[in-house]
Amino acid sequence: MAGVATAAPAPGPSVVKAARLIDPKTGAVTAPAAVLIEAGKIKAVGAPARIQAEAPKDAKIIDLGSATLLPGLIDSHTHLLIDIVPPRPIETARRRNGDFGPGLLLAIVESPGKRILMGAQMAREDLESGFTTVRNLGHSGVDGDAALRDAINAGRLPGPRILAAGRKITQRGNYLQDLNPALADAILNEELLQAEGPEGARQAVLKNAFYNVDVIKMTMGDDVTPAEMAALVDEAHRHQMKVAVHATSVGDIQTAIDAGVDSVEHGNDVTDAQLKTMRDKGIYLDITPAFAGDLWTAIHPTDDPAQRAALATSKARNRERMTALVKRALASGAPFAVGSDMCWNWPGKTRGEATATIFTTLRDVGMPPADILRAVTTNAAAMLGWQDKVGAVEPGKFADLVAVAGDPMADVGQLEHVRFVMKGGEVIRNDLTRP
């Protein structure tokens, strides 16, 4: 797991104290609570008197007062190296995939160095909002997310722990069509890998493996065959990499399930029968709720009444669909996590603030706070295969902690306003320490 290794020196020992600590897996609350941290990892958790008695004499005491302490948050589906500003509606209407395609093309034609520097800013902003681990699922150039991951791990840049997917694997035409034939291959190869035939699917995995990625991302289309999908999954698993598949239609989801993927991303039209199979096989549903919230209207500012009405209709439709999906997913017992799918420029918000809007969106579509919290901590850690490293405040795990001023079980909106962030024992942000 390339994304786990780190060369950055660990900070000295510390004790973090707070009024309460929530265990997302069980919902249990320790009050008051303290966490002993040594060499960047959690050494002990419990009552403050006991933990302080066990702490080294030189341990730094970080008193967060009446705050609530939680594990670091995990965004299991993001795109740190793309920041799309949708074009004007008249331009969008002239293009296939008009909102996304032009922004993707602009990202591809940037220099890789400039793009990675933008990704570094997005990574820092995510970390400052409490996302201490992210899974970057494509749209990063050839190796942009892997290079960013390595720089963060080496301590050169601040940012979350990154699982990098490198280039997204797909088939020609899924995102961009009618490109200049003299430039099409060069443009596509900068961003995407083509899976044409079972052997082509295996070669795409190997090309990503050459850049030491952590996970394989595949985008399903109606033209992806079961043989291609099976070959891709087999090759990825042979290299000990999980496979995350963008699949939205019933047919695509079934092909992904049959191939034995590790997670279905989005899963918009997943059936109850498919959810049952996913439960039985341990395949995760990675829910991406962003479009059911205020994102779409925020990134399409307009004074035109007809356009505003169309945007409101789209938001209502997306919210209705997401409400139904969340209800069925919770009832099915299938394992699930939540990712932001954030790749959009939200005016007035940092990338981290935009990512954090998923919490109130999930609340508004009917997901209970306890399930929301599990989805971005313990569930997400298990889906990533990092359950022994992150996702809970337990001895032996990385000292990745966040704190909020109130109680997120009563008001999950508190997670949009993280006040304290620690990653690997290093304080990234602290707006809570008492004088």
N, C-alpha and C positions, 0 to 999 in steps of 0.2 A: 504494500500500500504506500505508494509514493507520497500521497497527501498527508501522511501521518508523521513521517520523519521530520525532525527539526534540528537545526544547528544553532538556533538562538539560545543564548544563556538564560537559564531559569532565574527568576527573581528570588530574593531571600524569603525566609519563612514568614507567614502572616496568619492572623486569626481574623476572620470576618464574622461580625456579630450583627444580628437583626432581631426584630420582635418576633418574626415567624419565618419558617422555612416550609415550603410546600413540596411534597413528593408527588410529581405528576402521575406516576404509575398507580399509586394507591389512593391519592388524595389526602394522605395523612399530613398533619401539620405538627411541626415541632415548634413550641413557643415557650420561652424565647429559644433562640438557636445560635450556634456558633459552628464555624468550619475552620479546621486547622489545615493549612496549606504548606507543603514543603516540596521543593524542587519542581514546582509547577503543577503538582498533583494534589488531590485531596488525601489527607492523611487520616482525618477523623472528623466525625460529625456528631453533635449532641448538645447537651446543656452547656451554656457558657462557662459555668464554674469548672466543670470537668475538663472542657477543652482547653481553657486557659491554664489549668494546672498541668496538662500534658504538653503544652507548647514550649518550645525552646525559649530561653531567657531573652534572646534577641528578636523574637517574633514581633512583627509590627501588628498593632491592634487597629482594626478598621471597624469602627462602630457606626452602623447604619441606622441606629435609633429605631423608630417605629416602622421601618420598611419591611416589605415582604421579599424574601430571598428565593430565587428560582434557579434551575439549571440554565445555562446559556441556550439561546433560541437557535433553531436549525431551520434554514430555508432550503428545502429539498429540491427546489426547481427554480433556478434563476439564470440570468444572462448578464454577467457583469461587464462584458466588453461590447455591449450594444446599448444605445440610448436614443431610441427612435422619437423623432418629432414628426407626427403625421402631416402630410401636405394639406393644402387647402382642399375642401370638398370637391371643387371642380376638377382638380388634378387627380384626386383619389378615384373619381368616377371614370377617368380615362384609362386606368391601369388595372390589370388583373392583380389581385391582392394589393390594392392600391394604398392601404394604410401601412402595411408592413414592408412590402417589396422595395419601395424607394429608400426607406431608411436603411434596410439591409444592404442595398447597393452602395449607399454612401459610406457605410461602415467598411465594406470590402475594399473600396478604393482609397481608404485612408492608409497611411504608412503603418506597418505593424507596430513600430515603436510608439507612435502617437496613440494608437488604439490601446496598447497595454497601459500607458500612463493614464488614460481615461478609466480603464478598468481598475487601476490602483485607487483612483478617487472613489469609484463606486464601492469597492471593497471596504475602504476605510469608513465610508458613510454607513454601510450595512453593519459593520462592527460597532460603530458608535450607537446604533439603534438597538443593540443587543443580540445581533445575529453572529454568534461566535463560530458557527459552522455553516457552510453552504455547499450545495451540489450544483456546479455550473454545467448546464446541459446544452452546450453548443453555442454557435454564433460567437466564436472567439478567434477566428482565423485558424491558421494551421496548428499553432501551439500556444496561443496567447494565454489561455487560462492555466496551462501547465507551467508556463514561465512565471506567471503571477503567483501561483501557488508556491513555487520554489523560492521566490524572492521573499514572500511572507514567512515561510518556514525558516528561512535563514536569518530572519530578523532585520532584513533590509527595509521592509515596508510594513506598516500596520494593516492588518486585515484579518478576516476570519480564516479558519481552517477551510481549505477548498478541496473538494473532490472534482477533478477536472475531466471533462469528456472529450476535449479536443474538437475535431470536426464532426459535425452531425452527419450521420449516414442516412442517405435517402436515395431517391431515384430522380432522374432528370425531369424537371418541370414542376416539382412540388411547390417551390417557392417562386422561382423566376422562370419566365418563358419569353420567347421571341427576342433573345439577346443577339447582339451583333455576332454573327458566326465566326468572325475573325478573332473575337475576344471571349466567346462564351466559355470555352474550357478553362482558360486562365482565371476568369472571374469565379466560376463555380468551384474550381479546385482550391481556391483560397479559403473557401468557407465550408464546403461540403465534400463528402466522399460518396461516390456512386456505388450502389449495390446492384449490379446487373448480373443475374445468375448466381447460383450458390457459390461458385468459386469467387466471383466478384465480391460477394458479401464477406467471405473469409478474408480476402485481400484488404478490404476496407478496414476490418478489425485490426489486421496486422499493421497497416499504415498508421493507425492511431496508436497502437501499442509501441511503435517505434519512438513516439514522443512521450512515452511513459505516462499515459493517461490512467485514471483511476476507474472509470466507468465508461460504458459504451452507450451512446444515445442514438436511437433509430427513430426515424419518422415514417410511420406507416402511410401507405397510399393504396388505393384499390388495385394497383398494378404490382404490388409486392406479393410474391408467391409464397406459399407455405414452405417450399424447399429453400428459398432464399432466407426466410426468417429463421428457419431451423438451423441452417448452416451458420448464420451470424451468431445465434445464441450459443451454439456448440463451440465455435471458435473463441468467443469471449470467455465462456466458462472455462475453457481449456487454459486460458491465461489468467484465471482467477479474477475476472472482472464481471461485475453485475451488468445487466442490460436493462436500460430504461427505454420504454417505447412510447412515443407520441402516437396514441390511437384514440379516435373519437367515434367512429361508426361501429355498428355491431359486428360487421364482417372483419374489420381491421382488429378489433379487440379480440375476436375469437382466434384469429391467426396468431396474434401475440400470445394468447393463453396457451394454445396448442403447442407453440414452440418452446414454452417454458421460460418466458421472460421473468425478470425479477420485479418489475413494477410497470404498471400501465399509467402513463401520464395523461391527465385530463379525464379520459374515459367518459365523455359526455353522454353517450347513448348506451352505456353498459346495461345489460339486462339483469334481472334478478337471478336467473340461472347462471349467468356468467359470474356474478358476484359470489354465488355459492361455490362455483368451481375455484375461483380465486381464493376463497377462504380455505377450501380443502387443500389447495396446492401451496398456500402461503405466499401468493402473489399479491403485492401491495397495489392499492389504488392510491395514486398521488393526486389529490384534489387541488385544482388551481382556481380559486374563487374570484380572482381580481376583477373580471368583467361584470360580476354581479354587484359590484360596489360602485363607487363614484369615479373610477378610473376613466371610463370611456368618455364621460362628459367633461372631465377635467382636461384631457389631452386634446379635445376638440372644441376649444372655446369659439363661440359664434354668437352673433347678434341677430342672426336670421331666425325668425319664429318657426319656420318650417323645419329647419335643421335642428333647432332645439327640441321640437316635438319628436322628430325622428330619433334623436339620441335618447330621449326619455323613454320612448317605446322600446328601443333596443335594450336599455338598462332593465326595464321591467321584465322583458322577455328572458334576459339572461338570469335575472334574480329568481324568476319562477322556475327555470330549469335547474339552477343550482340548489334551490330549496328541495326540489324533488330528489336530486342526486344525493344530497347529504342525508336526507331522511332514509332513502333506501340503503345507502352505504352503512349507516349506523345500525339499521335493523338486520343487515345481512351477516354481521360478524366478520366480514372480510377485513383483513388488516389494511389500515389506511394511514396516510400522512398528508401534509398540506405543504404546497409550495406556492410561491408568489407568481411565478412565470414573469417576473418583472423585467422588462426590456424597454420601457417607455419613459420618456422625459415628462415628468409630472410637474408643471409649473408651480413654483413656490415650495417644493419639497425636495429634500435630499433623496438620494436613492434609498437610504435606510428608512426614512420617513414614509416613502411611497410603499416600500415593502411591508411595513408594519400595518398598513391599512387593511391587510387581510384579516386581522383579528376582529374588528367590528363588522366587517363584511360577513365573516363566518357566523358571528352572533346573529346578524340580521337574517340569515337564511336558515336559522334554527339549530345550529350546532351548540350544545351546552359548553360552558366554559371549561369544565374538566376535560372534555374530549378535545377541545381546541388546544389546551395546554399539552395534552399527551401527543397530539398530532405534530407539534413542533418541538418535541423533546424526545421522550422515550420511543414513541412510534417511529419518528423519523430516524433516530439513531439506529434502530433495528433494521429499517429498510435499507439504510446505507451500509449496514454490516459493521457499524462502529458502536454497537451497544456496550462494548467493554471499554470504550474510551470517552464517550460524551453522552448527553441526554439525561443525566441524573446527577444529583449531588451525593456521591457515594465514594468511599475510600477506594483509591486506585485509579479513579478516573481523572481526566484533565480538570484542573481548577478553572472551569469555565462557568462563571456565575453572572446573573443579572439580578437587579432588585428594582422594585417599583414602590411608589409611595403608599399605595392603597392595597386592597385585596383583589387580585385578579379573578378569584372565584366568584366574587360578588359583582365585579365590574371588569369584564375582560378587556375593556378599552384601556385599562391601565397598561397593557402591554404595548400600546402605541406610544407610551411615554416612559420608556425605561430611563431610570435615573442613575443607575450604577452598572458598570460593565467590567468584568474581569475575564481575561483570557490567559490560561496557563499560569495563573498566579500573578499576572501583571494587571494593574489597574489601568483600564483604558479611559474610563469616565467615572466621575464620582460627584454627583450633585447632592449627596445625602449626608456625608460625614458631619457629625456634630462637632462644634468647636471645642 
